[in-house]
Amino acid sequence: MTAPPRLHPMTGSRAAAVLLASLAIAWPVRSAAQEPAVGPPLRPLVLESPAGQRFRVVPIATGLEHPWSLAFLPGGRTMLVTERPGRLRLIRDDGLDPRPIAGVPDVYAEHIGGLNEVALHPEFARNGLVYLSYSKAGERGATLALARGRFDGTQLVDVHDIFVADAWEPAGPTTRGGGGTYGGRMAFGPDGMLYLTVADRDTMVLTGNPEVRMRAQNLGDHVGKILRLRDDGSVPDDNPFVGQPGARPEIYTYGHRNAYGLAFHPDTGALWELEIGPLAGDEVNILVPGGNYGWPLVSLGRDYSGQFVSEQPWWRPGIEMPLIFWVPAISPSGMVFYTGDRFPAWQGSLFVSALGARQLQRIVFNDGMPIGRPESLLTEIGQRFRDVRQGPNGYLYVLTEGRVTGDDALGAVLRIEPAE
């Protein structure tokens, strides 16, 4: 390495640069005695964190098939939950409504495609607008689409696509290594804009061929990008690439692999992004408008062949480096900053849900920089965790991805609350 890593403006001093360059987070390897449980808990379970915080895990709804995202309706006692095969579900205090909500667009639910995120308009109480990201099939294969409709309390009406990404790849599993991931995480920012992740769509992921993944460096399409849109899907005039020849104006940042988490920092307002790397190299980035986050020119993980992703995998001029990265991989799938009052000791922590590591991680910060080793929570449950959210009541909610075994769907919504 001949030059120090490029710092995000918020990371501060040279000492921070050293920490940023060296911080890797490892998680414990599971033993044979820690093999995954058959399904999520069916009754409340009291656990204790490594730091001594006792908490209760309460099943709110079970029997879901690959739940992917949730959104709380006004009042905080009812939520919408997406299931990847293409269903939108309503969960009330008394549990899961057995009838899926009508009006969901036609979802291409093959390989790892399907219905992804559900998000509410910031003024949902007034306009009832709901946003759904999903994989969409067409003549060019499959891509990520963004639909908007109005929830009338029982169904979605006036549903239509407001944005379809130019991220087309052949549909379905292929001999080249699958249909490629889609992304689809959404977040409304303090500026009222909608931020949307588009994954790298790498249909050659098992071959090591970089042809598809290099699209993440191409400003001429949406693959491997974070997009910034108005609430109607149109382009804000102040996006970083508006007016640049050959660049898609929706692009906010580029050079991403599989971005599966977005969260705005509660104090700074900065947008943080979570993405899954290849073999290791999962990372958290602080996004700056127009920034290049390196994929596949720079990656702290290895290709599935075991080789480095590129001939210079650590740092290049003009590349934004991650604030946090994991070795080995945990397959992070969602994140939230905790700002509630139910767990005072957890305030300001970043919670990350993990698929491969089958845990919820709590990351602690000091002066904006992560410190120590993350706490690993919920490892006793032995499930893949697809998302984590903070409810209006100050509790944490996690989704277990689940699977279908016989006639049973094992996905669940779990609430984390203090244990007195």
C-alpha positions in Angstrom: 0.0 0.0 0.0 1.5 3.3 -1.0 -1.1 5.7 0.1 -3.5 5.9 3.1 -7.2 5.0 2.6 -9.4 7.9 1.6 -11.4 9.1 4.6 -15.1 10.0 4.7 -15.2 13.7 5.9 -16.9 12.5 9.1 -14.2 10.1 10.2 -11.9 12.9 11.4 -8.2 12.5 12.3 -5.2 10.5 11.1 -5.8 8.2 14.1 -9.2 7.5 12.7 -7.7 6.7 9.4 -5.5 3.9 11.0 -8.6 2.5 12.7 -10.6 2.6 9.5 -7.9 0.8 7.6 -7.6 -2.0 10.1 -11.0 -2.6 11.7 -12.3 -6.1 10.9 -15.0 -7.8 12.9 -15.0 -11.5 13.4 -17.9 -13.6 14.7 -17.7 -16.9 16.7 -17.6 -20.1 14.6 -20.6 -22.3 15.4 -20.0 -25.6 17.0 -21.8 -28.9 16.3 -23.8 -28.2 19.5 -25.0 -24.9 18.1 -26.7 -26.3 15.0 -29.8 -24.3 13.9 -33.0 -25.0 15.6 -35.9 -26.4 13.6 -37.9 -23.2 13.8 -38.2 -19.9 15.7 -39.4 -19.9 19.3 -43.2 -20.4 19.7 -43.3 -18.9 23.2 -41.4 -16.0 25.0 -37.8 -16.7 25.7 -35.6 -14.8 28.1 -32.0 -14.3 27.1 -29.0 -12.3 28.3 -26.5 -10.3 26.2 -22.7 -10.7 26.7 -22.8 -7.3 28.4 -25.4 -8.4 30.9 -28.6 -6.9 29.3 -31.5 -9.3 30.0 -34.2 -9.3 27.3 -37.3 -11.2 26.3 -37.8 -12.5 22.8 -41.6 -12.7 22.0 -43.0 -14.3 18.9 -45.5 -11.9 17.3 -46.3 -13.9 14.2 -45.1 -17.3 12.9 -45.8 -19.4 9.8 -44.4 -16.9 7.3 -42.5 -17.8 4.2 -39.2 -15.9 3.8 -40.4 -12.6 5.4 -38.2 -9.8 4.0 -39.3 -6.5 5.4 -41.8 -4.8 7.7 -43.3 -1.4 8.2 -45.3 -0.1 11.1 -48.7 1.6 10.4 -49.6 4.7 12.3 -50.2 3.9 16.0 -47.5 1.3 16.0 -49.8 -1.6 16.8 -50.2 -2.9 13.2 -47.5 -3.7 10.7 -47.1 -4.7 7.1 -44.7 -7.6 6.3 -43.6 -8.8 2.9 -43.0 -12.5 2.1 -40.5 -13.1 -0.7 -42.8 -15.3 -2.8 -45.0 -12.3 -3.4 -47.4 -11.8 -0.5 -48.0 -8.7 1.6 -49.3 -9.6 5.1 -51.0 -7.6 7.9 -50.1 -8.3 11.5 -52.2 -6.9 14.3 -52.0 -7.3 18.1 -53.8 -10.6 17.9 -51.4 -12.0 15.3 -51.2 -12.6 11.6 -54.2 -12.0 9.4 -54.6 -15.2 7.4 -55.6 -13.4 4.2 -52.8 -11.8 2.2 -53.4 -8.2 1.2 -54.7 -7.9 -2.4 -53.2 -5.6 -5.0 -49.5 -6.6 -4.9 -48.0 -6.4 -8.4 -47.0 -9.6 -10.3 -43.7 -10.7 -8.7 -41.0 -12.8 -10.4 -40.3 -15.1 -7.5 -37.7 -17.5 -9.0 -34.2 -18.2 -7.6 -33.7 -15.4 -5.0 -36.1 -12.9 -6.6 -39.4 -11.9 -5.2 -41.2 -9.3 -3.1 -38.6 -7.3 -1.2 -39.1 -4.1 0.8 -42.3 -2.4 2.0 -42.0 1.3 3.0 -44.6 4.0 3.9 -44.6 7.5 2.5 -43.5 10.0 5.2 -47.1 11.4 5.1 -48.8 8.0 5.0 -51.3 9.1 7.6 -52.6 11.7 5.1 -52.1 9.9 1.7 -52.0 6.2 2.5 -49.1 5.6 0.0 -47.2 2.3 0.2 -44.0 1.5 -1.7 -43.0 -2.1 -2.7 -39.7 -3.1 -4.3 -39.8 -6.4 -6.2 -38.2 -8.4 -9.0 -40.0 -8.0 -12.3 -39.8 -10.2 -15.4 -39.9 -8.9 -18.9 -38.6 -9.5 -22.4 -35.1 -8.7 -21.3 -35.1 -11.1 -18.4 -35.6 -9.8 -14.8 -34.8 -6.6 -13.0 -35.8 -4.6 -9.9 -38.9 -2.5 -9.9 -40.5 0.0 -7.5 -44.3 0.1 -7.3 -46.5 2.5 -5.4 -50.1 2.1 -4.3 -52.6 3.3 -1.7 -53.5 1.1 1.2 -57.2 1.5 2.1 -57.0 -0.6 5.2 -57.8 -3.9 3.5 -56.1 -3.8 0.1 -53.7 -1.9 -2.2 -55.4 0.2 -4.9 -54.1 2.3 -7.8 -50.9 0.2 -7.8 -48.4 0.9 -10.6 -44.6 0.9 -11.2 -43.1 4.3 -10.7 -39.5 3.1 -11.5 -38.0 0.1 -13.3 -34.3 -0.2 -13.0 -32.0 -0.8 -16.0 -30.6 -3.9 -14.2 -31.8 -6.6 -16.5 -30.2 -10.0 -16.5 -31.4 -13.4 -17.8 -34.2 -14.7 -15.6 -34.0 -17.8 -13.4 -31.2 -20.1 -12.4 -28.6 -20.5 -15.1 -25.5 -22.6 -15.6 -23.6 -19.4 -15.1 -24.5 -19.3 -11.4 -28.0 -18.2 -10.8 -30.2 -15.2 -11.6 -28.3 -12.6 -9.7 -29.4 -10.7 -6.6 -31.7 -7.7 -6.8 -31.2 -5.5 -3.7 -34.4 -3.5 -3.1 -33.8 -1.9 0.3 -35.5 1.5 0.6 -35.4 4.4 3.0 -37.0 7.9 3.0 -34.4 10.5 4.0 -34.7 13.7 6.0 -34.7 15.5 2.7 -38.0 13.7 1.7 -36.3 11.7 -1.0 -36.5 7.9 -1.5 -33.2 6.0 -1.6 -33.3 2.6 -3.2 -30.5 -0.1 -3.5 -29.9 -2.1 -6.7 -27.6 -5.1 -6.3 -24.9 -6.2 -8.7 -27.1 -8.8 -10.6 -24.1 -11.1 -11.0 -25.3 -14.1 -12.9 -21.7 -15.3 -13.2 -21.0 -15.2 -9.5 -19.8 -18.8 -9.3 -17.5 -18.6 -12.4 -15.3 -15.7 -11.3 -16.0 -14.0 -14.6 -16.3 -10.2 -13.9 -18.3 -9.3 -16.9 -21.6 -8.7 -15.1 -20.3 -7.4 -11.9 -18.3 -4.7 -13.7 -21.6 -3.0 -14.4 -21.4 -1.7 -10.9 -18.7 0.7 -12.2 -20.7 1.7 -15.2 -22.7 4.9 -14.7 -24.8 4.1 -17.7 -27.0 1.6 -15.9 -28.4 1.0 -12.4 -26.6 -2.2 -11.4 -24.6 -2.0 -8.2 -26.0 1.5 -7.4 -27.8 3.4 -4.7 -30.5 5.5 -6.3 -32.1 8.7 -5.1 -35.7 9.4 -6.3 -38.6 11.7 -5.6 -41.6 10.1 -4.0 -43.2 9.7 -7.5 -40.1 8.0 -8.9 -38.8 11.0 -10.8 -35.2 12.4 -10.6 -34.3 15.2 -8.1 -32.5 18.1 -9.8 -29.7 18.0 -7.3 -28.6 14.4 -7.8 -24.8 14.2 -8.3 -24.9 12.9 -11.9 -27.7 15.0 -13.3 -26.5 16.5 -16.6 -23.4 14.3 -16.8 -23.2 12.7 -20.3 -23.6 8.9 -20.3 -24.7 8.7 -16.6 -28.1 7.8 -15.3 -29.4 10.7 -13.3 -31.0 8.5 -10.6 -27.6 7.4 -9.3 -26.6 8.6 -5.9 -23.5 6.3 -5.3 -22.0 3.4 -7.2 -19.6 0.5 -7.0 -21.8 -1.5 -4.6 -22.2 -5.3 -4.5 -25.4 -6.5 -2.6 -26.6 -3.6 -0.6 -29.2 -4.9 1.9 -29.3 -2.1 4.5 -29.9 1.6 4.6 -30.1 3.8 7.7 -29.8 7.5 8.4 -27.7 8.3 11.4 -29.9 9.9 14.1 -27.4 12.6 15.0 -25.5 13.4 11.8 -28.2 12.7 9.2 -25.6 10.8 7.1 -26.8 7.8 5.1 -25.2 4.5 6.1 -25.2 1.5 3.8 -24.7 -2.2 4.6 -23.7 -4.7 1.9 -22.8 -8.3 1.5 -19.4 -9.1 0.1 -18.3 -12.3 -1.6 -16.3 -14.6 0.6 -15.9 -12.2 3.6 -15.7 -8.5 3.0 -19.2 -7.6 4.2 -19.1 -3.9 5.0 -20.7 -0.7 6.3 -20.2 2.5 4.3 -21.1 6.1 5.0 -22.4 7.4 1.7 -21.3 10.6 0.1 -23.1 11.9 -3.0 -21.4 10.6 -6.2 -19.1 8.3 -4.2 -17.5 5.2 -5.7 -17.5 2.3 -3.2 -15.2 0.1 -5.2 -17.0 -3.1 -6.3 -15.5 -5.1 -8.0 -12.3 -3.1 -8.3 -11.8 -3.1 -4.5 -13.1 -5.7 -2.1 -11.9 -7.0 1.3 -13.3 -10.5 0.5 -12.4 -13.1 -2.0 -14.2 -14.5 -5.0 -16.0 -17.8 -4.6 -13.1 -19.5 -6.3 -11.0 -18.4 -3.4 -9.0 -15.9 -5.5 -8.8 -12.2 -4.8 -11.6 -10.3 -6.6 -9.1 -8.1 -8.3 -5.3 -7.6 -8.6 -5.5 -4.6 -6.2 -8.2 -5.5 -3.7 -7.5 -3.1 -0.9 -7.4 0.6 -2.0 -7.3 2.7 -5.1 -7.4 6.4 -5.6 -10.9 7.8 -5.7 -12.5 4.8 -3.9 -14.4 5.3 -0.6 -13.3 2.8 2.0 -15.7 1.1 4.4 -16.1 2.2 8.0 -16.6 -1.5 9.1 -15.9 -4.8 7.5 -16.4 -8.4 8.6 -14.0 -11.3 8.3 -15.3 -14.0 8.0 -18.5 -13.1 6.4 -21.8 -12.8 8.4 -24.1 -12.0 5.4 -25.6 -8.9 6.8 -29.2 -8.3 5.8 -30.6 -5.2 7.6 -29.6 -2.5 10.1 -31.0 0.1 12.4 -29.7 2.7 14.9 -31.4 2.2 18.2 -32.8 5.5 19.5 -35.5 4.2 21.9 -35.8 4.5 25.7 -36.7 0.8 26.4 -33.0 -0.2 26.5 -31.0 2.9 27.7 -27.7 1.0 27.5 -28.3 0.3 23.8 -29.0 3.9 22.8 -26.8 4.9 19.8 -25.8 1.4 19.0 -26.1 0.0 15.5 -28.0 -3.3 15.2 -27.2 -5.6 12.2 -29.2 -8.7 11.3 -27.2 -11.5 9.8 -28.2 -14.5 7.6 -25.1 -16.7 7.5 -24.0 -15.9 11.0 -27.5 -16.6 12.3 -27.4 -13.7 14.9 -28.2 -10.1 15.6 -25.1 -8.0 16.2 -24.9 -4.9 18.3 -22.0 -2.5 17.4 -21.0 0.3 19.9 -19.5 3.6 18.9 -17.3 6.2 20.6 -17.0 9.6 18.9 -18.4 8.2 15.7 -16.0 5.2 15.5 -16.8 1.6 16.3 -15.1 0.2 19.4 -14.6 -3.3 20.7 -16.0 -6.4 19.4 -19.8 -6.5 18.5 -22.2 -8.3 20.8 -23.7 -11.4 19.3 -27.3 -11.7 20.2 -30.0 -14.4 19.5 -27.5 -17.1 18.6 -29.5 -19.5 20.8 -32.4 -19.3 18.3 -30.3 -20.7 15.5 -32.2 -18.9 12.7 -31.2 -16.7 9.7 -32.2 -13.1 10.5 -33.4 -11.2 7.4 -34.1 -7.7 8.9 -34.2 -5.7 12.1 -36.3 -2.6 12.9 -37.1 -0.4 15.8 -40.8 -0.1 16.6 -42.6 3.1 17.6 -42.8 1.5 21.1 -39.0 1.4 21.4 -38.8 -2.4 21.1 -36.7 -4.1 18.5 -38.3 -6.4 15.9 -36.5 -9.0 13.9 -37.5 -11.2 11.0 -36.4 -14.8 10.8 -36.0 -15.8 7.2 -37.3 -19.3 7.8 -37.9 -22.0 5.2 -40.7 -24.3 4.2 -40.5 -27.8 5.7 -43.3 -30.0 4.6 -46.4 -28.0 5.0 -44.9 -25.6 7.5 -43.4 -22.1 6.8 -40.9 -21.3 9.5 -40.4 -17.5 9.1 -41.4 -15.3 12.0 -41.6 -11.8 13.4 -40.0 -11.6 16.9 -40.1 -8.7 19.3 -37.2 -7.9 21.6 -38.3 -6.3 24.9 -36.6 -5.8 28.3 -36.9 -8.6 30.8 -37.8 -7.3 34.2 
